[in-house]
Amino acid sequence: MVRSSLNGRVVKSGILVVLLFFGVAFTCIAKVDVRTNPATQNSIGKEELKIRLVPLPKDDLIQVADYWMKLLQEHLLKTSELKVEASQLEGGEAKDQLLENINEQNEKRIKLVDKLNLVLTELEKKGGDISAYRTYVKAVSGPQVSHKDTSAIVSALTGWLKSPEGGVRWGINIGLAIVTLIVFWILAGIFASITGRAVSGMRNMSELLKQFFVHTVQNLTKIIGAIVALSMLEINIGPLVAALGAAGFIIGFALQGTLSNFASGLMILIYRPYDLGNVVNLAGITGTVNSMTLVSTTLKLPDNQVVVIPNNSIWGSTITNITGSDTRRVDMVFGIGYNDDIDKTEEVLADILRNHPLILDDPEPVIKVHELADSSVNFVVRPWVKTADYFTVYWDVTRTVKQRFDEAGISIPYPQRDVHLYNSAS
């Protein structure tokens, strides 16, 4: 019994020793993994680091972030010691050397912060809480020079301008951003030209819709260019896009009327009730369509005034396209006296229409006695013409009718009223 109990204790002790051994070994392995992980090598480049961070899970990324955070803290402590030592010197070669060393340390700090930010970005994508890290990085990333030490400020500024991680880096970034904008602006013009040629052969598409496609392609290309240029400046465009989405929702709610105009503009472009150059009556205003956006339509009136009408007002009312057809009927009314010969009058009117070069033979003009009015017998005269000739024919026929009526002795009566007087016995 004693031996059995003793054996049991030995077995239990052995199991505890084995578990303790594996626990210590696992801890050591974990530490070794972090330290030997390529993502924690100080000499690793940013592009390589970005690639190596992708497969790491959240827990490993936390350890990598802690590692780079510790390196940054140790570096800042060394830099602080150098600054304290430099602040105690009045000037001379010794201080200049210290300031140069501080500039070198600042350059290393920028590299460490860049690498830590890469780790934090990847950690945030995988659900890690990086608020504490970000707060610390933001606090130590700004200028670390006292405003009272002029020589230190000049040295720091000069060192930053000459540093590959400072002025040189940002100069290159700004140059690339400007070149990117120029390239995309040129591409926007090229793509717009290509789109214009592509849609120009589509007969079923209105000029307004063609212009809409051209401008959309051009503007989207410019927007993409602006986003790429921002990325060249090392700006994280992910939060920017999210912020724009949220702002778009708020602005859209505040500008419901504008969105209504936008929707009406789309309906006008799709159903094509009018096109550029058409003479139309929109919202009670008659003019020539000069231009159109998704928000409004611009008309040029006959007296050269320019009127901008919201698309919502247009789509919500009657639209009259005066020049929407190739031909148009000219409606005129001419009155003669009750004592004049209506057959002779009809013959004169028919001769006038027959001899006018701009009046169409098909459809045939209509000349009818239309009304026995208070002062005259009215004829309706309705010839057909090409739309562009409408007013020319209207004015010509009106003038010719007056001349031919005078020659034929046909009167055009003034308004008349018969007054009958009755004598009543007093």
Summary of the structure (lengths in Angstrom):
residues: 426
radius of gyration: 43.8
end to end distance: 161.9
largest distance: 162.6
contacts: 1152
relative contact order: 0.05
helix: 62%
strand: 12%
